[in-house]
């Protein structure tokens, strides 16, 4: 994510930057399961309605 050619967002707090780095690390290390957003939203809408 950090390699994208986007300008740096200097409005992020140090705590949020740390959280982003933690989440990226967990993804890179295979510690979390990524799910397709469409599937997540379908499941959420089914739970609501």
C-alpha positions as CSV (number, residue, x, y, z in Angstrom):
1,X,0.0,0.0,0.0
2,X,2.8,2.4,0.8
3,X,4.3,2.0,-2.6
4,X,1.3,3.6,-4.5
5,X,2.1,6.8,-6.3
6,X,-0.2,8.9,-4.1
7,X,0.8,12.0,-2.1
8,X,1.5,11.4,1.5
9,X,-1.4,12.3,3.8
10,X,0.1,14.3,6.6
11,X,-3.3,14.6,8.3
12,X,-3.0,11.1,9.8
13,X,-2.3,10.9,13.5
14,X,0.7,8.8,14.7
15,X,-1.7,6.4,16.3
16,X,-3.6,5.8,13.0
17,X,-0.3,5.4,11.1
18,X,0.8,2.8,13.5
19,X,-2.6,1.0,13.2
20,X,-2.3,1.0,9.4
21,X,1.3,-0.4,9.6
22,X,0.0,-3.1,12.0
23,X,-2.8,-4.1,9.7
24,X,-0.5,-4.2,6.7
25,X,2.0,-6.4,8.6
26,X,-0.8,-8.8,9.6
27,X,-1.9,-9.1,6.0
28,X,1.7,-9.7,4.8
29,X,2.3,-12.3,7.5
30,X,-1.0,-14.1,6.7
31,X,-2.3,-13.6,10.2
32,X,-5.7,-12.3,9.0
33,X,-8.2,-13.6,6.5
34,X,-9.1,-11.2,3.7
35,X,-12.6,-11.3,2.4
36,X,-14.2,-9.9,-0.8
37,X,-16.1,-6.7,0.0
38,X,-19.1,-7.7,-2.0
39,X,-19.5,-10.9,0.0
40,X,-19.2,-8.9,3.3
41,X,-21.9,-6.4,2.2
42,X,-24.2,-9.2,1.0
43,X,-23.9,-10.9,4.4
44,X,-24.4,-7.7,6.3
45,X,-27.5,-6.7,4.2
46,X,-29.0,-10.2,4.8
47,X,-28.5,-9.8,8.5
48,X,-30.3,-6.5,8.5
49,X,-33.2,-7.3,6.4
